[in-house]
Amino acid sequence: MSTRLGPVPPAIPFPSGKERLLTLKEAADRLGISLRTLEDWIYDKRIDVVKLGRRCVRIKESTIDHLIEVHTRPAQARLA
């Protein structure tokens, strides 16, 4: 008896030169936060995600770059 549930869907074409989709672990590591914090942000819809199927969630590299850029504060000049 076969355990196969059905035909395997074709892989989503990903043209070379396009931006990378990060796993949640990769995105959390890049932001320096816990995976749980990132999952909370996703649940609260505070960060954009790409959902592939029912459970596969990815985050665009540009989304992470934008988040870092927006929340970066310049250093203040020291007063002499």
C-alpha positions, 0 to 999 in steps of 0.5 A: 500500500502506498503512503503517498497522499497525492501528486507533489506540486511543482516547485515555485520558480525563483528567478536568479537575481531576485531577493532571498526568502528567509526562514523564521530562524534566519530572520530572527538570527539576523535581527538578534531576537528570539524566534518566539518574539518574531512569531509574536510579531507575525501573529500581531501582523507587525511584520510582512510575511510570505506564506507558502501553503498552510504552514510554510512562512518566509520573510523577504530579505528586503523586509528585514533590511527595511526594519533594521534601517527604520529602527536604526538611530544615529549616535549622538555627538559627545559634548566636550 
